[in-house]
Each structure stands twice: as structure tokens, then as C-alpha cells.
Amino acid sequence: MRGLSVALAQDAPIPLAAGFACAPGEVLALVGPSGSGKSTILKCIAGVYRPGAGTVAVDGETWFDAARGIDLAPHARAAGMVFQSYALFPHMTALGNVAAAMDHAPRAERDERARRLLDLVHLAGLEERRPAELSGGQQQRVAVARALARDPKVLLLDEPFSSVDKATRQRLYVEIAALRRAFSMPVVLVTHDLDEAAMLADRLAVLHRGRTLQAGTPEEVTTKPDSAEVARLVNLRNVFAGRVAGHAEADAAGEARALTLVDWNGRRLECARNPAFKPGDACAWVIPDGFVVPHRRDRPSRGERENPVRGTIAAALAIGPNVQIALDLGPGEAHPLHFSLPAHVARRNGFAPGAEATVSLLAEGIHLMPPARGEG
């Protein structure tokens, strides 16, 4: 079996119940709040932390198997790791830092190979500079070159962009994307930034308190979360409770569509058909704010007949060219409905705190989930 396979379990001191696989050439992002075990899992793969139970295997080679007593030392695992703090040797040059990771290679070849790797990460000409003479982005590139110098079978990135400015981060994104194409190995990225994860990763693994709650493509996880817990962890704000009323073969306008109907605080919602839910079942439901369509005052919108919801704008926060709207839905619903729209649209339609507004919830964007704990 090619690629990385991880299954980890323990109750204490750090709870773990995590499992995932990462194929060669694939980037898997571990996401979740602080304390969810992301960095600990990287350390388990690298061999610098020993979990109570589980396995770690790369390309069919077992690096760790608690039941069989296998636990390869870190230097025996072909893992390249890039730390948040870079962890460069301050007294060594960039060239020396990269060459120091090549103890498996003949001494006569190390400098030349190190130069090639520094060239690969766009640091040609800076080989003799020490870390204090390099910018944060340049230090990060040295750290990546050093990780690659081990000829790793898996590359582990622990919050690698958190210490650099936004412009440098954007350049590093492009360079990491190019490197993953040049080196066909599994890449595991730990990040707290969902936008970063969605940009770089082929798949996400959502973690909470050491447990893998869901793994899938960024689109799957952010539009079809497995639970209300996952939805909230990936910053989906529009999570509500309801009860399945039944299924239908046509919408309210008589158009043939396979729908599931949900009662939501006295409202009847039309949702994309989900046969896993039966009439009478309690459920949670989520809609990404991109599927919340405001009704414009100057002309009707395409979806005005689809799940119209009226409320009062509680907040309108301008962030760059967009405005984040919170729509108060009135008595019976404690949480507002969130959506965003371009600032010029908000101005033209008078979307300001205190104004009345109507939106449509597009059925294709409403995703049903099991009820949240304590509900049902």
C-alpha cells in the first residue's frame, strides 16, 4: 500500500482517536481548534511522540505498531518535518543547515545536493547567509529545503506559514504547490486557517479533542459536514435545528424536484432530497452563506420563491469589498442568519442595521445532519 496510513488511540495524557490516509502527491490538511491534537499527530508520525496504541505505516513499511512492539526511532523514519518556528541552527549558514540533514548521503555530495535544494526553493545566492540574515520567508524556505534533504517518504508541515506576513504567505503557497508536484509524496499540513487549508489541500481531516470527526475534500467538508459539530468547526455559522416533515416530488411552485421537507420553527423548508431522514426525525441543518440569496429591491431575484425568510438586519459589518450581514429572525430563533454580499449591493438595497430584509434559502444548499447533542 503506497502512501501514509495513520491510526492512533489513547485516553491520556492527550486523548487521541484519529485515523486517516494520505496518498503520494496528495496534501492532507489537519484542521481544528487549538488543543485538538493536530501537532501531536504530526509528532506521532515523525516518531518524537509515542501514542498508547495504533499504527503508522508509509509505503507498506511499518514505522509504529503498538500491538507488535514496533517503534522506529525518529532518525530511522524517512519523514521531513517543517516546524512553525523553523528550528534552524543559528550558527550555521543556509547551506550548512540543509547539508546537516544529509547524514545518509556521502559527505562529498552533500554541499552540491544542498545547493540544488536551495535553488529549488528560490534561495540561490543566499547559501552563505545565517538565519539571522534571512527574512522570515527565506528562513521558511531553508526549513523546507532541509526537510527535503532527508529524501523523505512523507513531508510534515506544522503551521508553516503562521510566522510570515500575508504577502510572503501567498508566495509560499505557490511554491509549496509547485513542490508537491515535483515530489510525489504524501504531505500532511497542520493549519488553523481554513482558507489556507482549502487552497492547498486535496482533502481535510477535521479534528476535535484528538478525534477525527470527518475527512473529505474541502468542498465536501464545508458544504456537507457530517454533524453540527463539524459544521461549527469549519466556521459554518448557519446551523439550525428542525424536524423532517416528509418528502416531496415537486416544489411549492409545482416544478418536479426531489425534495425533503423540514419544519423549522413554524416555517416549512424545501431541501435537497435526503432519504436517510424519515418523517418525524429530528435533525440539524446547515446552509453555507453562499446559498443565502437576498431579495433585491430593484428587481426580483431568481430564487425569490424558494424558501423565502424575512427578518431584521441586526448587524452589517464591512470587511474589504464585502459586507457581512446578520439577519435577526424574530422570536423563537436565538441565532441570526448570516450571509455576505458586495458592499455596493448592500448600499443599493439599504441593507443596514434595523432595516427589514428578505432572503431565499436555496434548497440545493441546505444540508441535513443528525440533531446536535441534547436536541431531538
N, C-alpha and C positions, 0 to 999 in steps of 0.2 A: 504494500500500500504506500503510494507516494504522498508526500506532504506531511503535515503536522497533525497529530491526533492527541487530544488532551482530555483527561477525565480526572478530576480532583475532588477529594472529600475529606472533611474533618469538622468536628464540632467546635474545637477551641485550639489555640487561643484566638485564631482568626477563622470564623466559620467559612467553610468552602463547600459548595455543591455545584461545581462548574464543569461543563463539558462542551467541547466544540472541536471542529476540524478546520484546517486551512490548507488549501491545495497549493501546489507550486505556482508561483506567479500571481497568487491572489493576495489581496490586502484585506485582513480581517481587523475591524476596529472594535476594541472593548470599550464600551461606554457605560456610564453610570455615575451616581453621585460619589463624592469623597467617602472613603471608607467601604466601598463596595467590593474591594478585593482585586481591583484591576492590576495594580503594580505587584501585588503578592503573586498573582498568577504568572506574570512575566518572570518573577524570581524563581517560581517553581519550574518553569520551562528551562531557565538558564542553569538551574541547579544550585542556586545560592539560598534557597529556602526549601526545606523538606516537609511536604504535607503529610498528614497522618495516613492517608490512603489514596489510591488512584494510580494512574499511568500517564506517562509522557512518551510518545514514540514519534520518530521522524524518519520518513522513507523506509519504514519497516524495521528500523533499529530502535530497540527499547532503551530509553535513557533513564526511565524511572518506572518501577513497578513495585509498589509496597508489598504486595502479597508474595512476590517471588524474591524479595530482598535485593532488587536491582536499584542502584542509585549511583549513576556515573557522576564523578566529580565535575565541577564546572569546566575545568580545562579540557576534560575529555568529551565535552559536548560541543558540537560544531554549531554554536549559537553566537551570532553577533548582536550585541546589545548597545543601544544608544540611550544614554541617561538624560534626564531632564537637565541636570547640572553639567552635562558634557563629560565630567570626570577625566579631563585631560591632565597629563603630567606637566605641571607648570614649569619645570626646569628643562623640559625637552622642547625641541623645535617641532613644527608640524610634521616634518619628515620623520623625526625620531619617534613621535607618538604613534604614527602609523606603522613604522617598522617594528616597534616594540610588540606589536600584536602578531608578528610573523615568526614566532619561535618554532613553528612547524616547518618553515621553509629554510633552504640552505642560506647561510649568512651572506654569501656573495651575491645572492639575488634580491636581498631584502630592500636595499635602497632603490633599485630600479623599479621593483614592483610597487613600492610606496609612492614613488614619483608618478607612476601611471595612475594609481588610485587618486592621488591629489589632483591630477589633471582631469580625471573623470568627474570630480566634484567641483571643477572650475577654480582650483587653487594653484594652478601652475604659476611659478614665480614667487610664491609665498612659502616655499618649503622650509626656509631657514628662520622663519619668524616663530617666536614662542607664543603661547596662548594669550599672554597679556598684551601682545602687539597685534592681536587679531580682533575683529568685531565679533559680536555675538553670533551673527550668521556664519561668519568664517569659522569660528570655533565649532559650530554645529556641523559644518561640512567636514572638518577634520575628524570629528567624532564618528560621522557616517563612514568616512574612508577607513578609519581604524576598525570599525565593526566589520566592514567588507574584507579587511586584510586577513581575517581569520578563515577565509573561504567557507563562510557559514552555510549550513543547510537550512537555517531559518534566521530571519532578521527580526529583532525585537526592538520596538521604538516606544520608550516610556515618556510621554508628554514631550516629544522632541522639539516642539515649536513654541512652548509657553514662555520662553525667556527672550524671545526676539520680537521686534516691532512688527506691525502689520504688514508693511511693505516687504520686509525681509521674509516674513512668513509666506507671503504669496509666491515669492521667487522659489523658496524651498519646496513648496507644494509641487511646483512644476518639475523641479529637479528630482524629487522623490518619485514622482510619476514616471519620469524617464528611466530612473534606476531600476524600478520594479520591472520594466520591460526588458532591460539589459540583463538582469539576473533573475532567472526563473526559480525563485524560492518562495516559500511561504513568508509573508510579512504580517506580524501582529503589532498593531498600533494601539497604544493606550492614549485616550484623549478624553477631556471633559467637554470638548467643543463639538457639538452635534453637526454644525455646518462643516467643520473640518473633516469629521468622520464621513459625512455624506459625500464630500468632494473627493476624498482619497480612497475610500474603502469600497470593495466589491460587496462585502457583507458586514453587518453589525451584529455583535453579541451584546445584549443588554443585561447588565449585572446589577444585583441589589443584594447587599449583605452576603456577598460571596456566592450567590446563586445565579445561574444563567436562566433568565426569565424567557428570553426569546432570541433566536438567531435567524437572520434573513437578510435580504437585500435592503439597502436604505429605504427604498420605496415601500417594500412590504412592511417593514417595521414602523414606518412613520405614517402609513395610511391604513394598515390593517394590524394594529397591535393585538397581541393575544389576550391582553387584560387591561383593565383600567389602570393598574399599577404601571404596566409598560407604557401606556399612553402618557401618563403624567411624567414618567422618567424621560421620555423623548420630547417633552415640552409641548404636548398636545393639550391645549387648555380647554377645549370644548368637550368635556366629558360629563355626561348626564345619566341619570337613572330613568328607566322606563319599564314597560311591560308589554310583551308581544300580544297584539290583538288578533292576529291571524295573517293569512297570506292572500294575495290578490293577483289576478291575471291582467288587470288593467288599472290605470291610474284614475284620479278623480275626473280627468277630462275625457275618459273613455279610451285613451290610447293603450293599445296592447303592450303591457310590460309585466315582467315577473317581479312582484314586489312582496316585501314583508311589511306589515302594518304595526306600528308601535304607538301605544298610548303614552304620552309624555305630559304629565301634569294637566290633563284635560285637553291637550292637543293631540291630533292624530297625524303621525308622521308616515310618509311613504319612504321606504328604504329599499335598497337593492336586496333582492331575494336571498334569504339565508335559511335554508331548510333545517339547519341544525337547531333552530329555535322553534318551539311549539307554542300554539296559542295558550296564553296564561303564564308563560315563563317570564320571570323577572330577568332584566338584562341591564347592562350598561351600554351606552352608545357614545360614539365619538365622531366628530366631523372636523377635519383639518380646516383652518380658516380660509384656505383657497377655494373651498366648496360652499362658502357662505357668500351669496351674491346680493349686494344691496340694491334696492329698487331706486332707480334714478328718477329725479323729479322732472327732467326734461323729456324723457321718452321711456316707454316701458322696456323692461329687460326681458331676455329670452325665458328666464326661469321664474317669472313673477307668479305663475300659477302653482309652482312646485314648493310645497311646504312653506307657505308664507308665515313669517313670525314678526310681530310688531312689538316694539319696546321703546324705551327712552335711553338716549345716549348718556351713559354715566361718566365716561372719560374718553378723551380724544387726544392721544399723545403723538406728537410729530417726531418721527425718527428718520432723519435724512429726507428723501423724497416721498416717504410714505407716512400714513397716519394709522396708528393702532387704535381701534375702536373697541370699547366695552359697552355692550348693549344690555341695559337692565330690563329683565323680562317680567318684572312685576311680582306681586305676591305669589308665594308658592314655589318660587325658584330662587335659591340662595345665591347661585352663581351666575354671573353675566355671560353673555355670548360674545366671543371675541372674533374679530376679523380685521383685516387691513385693506387699505386702498390707497391709490396715489393721492398726494396732498391736493392736487388741483381738482380731483373728483370730490374730495371731502368739502372743499370750499364751495364748489359749484352747487352742491346739494345741501349746503347748510348743515353738514354733519358736525355739530358742536355739542358740548355738554348741555343737557336739558332739552335738546331737540328730539322730536318724535322721529322714528325711522322704522322702515320695514325691510326685511331681508328674506331671501328664499334659501332654504337648505336643500341643496341638490341631492336627490336620492342616491345617486351613484357614489357620493362621498360619505354617506352615513354608514358606519361600520358597527355591527353589533358584537358585544362581548359578554362573557358571564358577568353577573352582578358583582359589584365591588364587595369586599368583606363587610359583613354586618348589614348588607342590604339584600332584599329578596323576599 
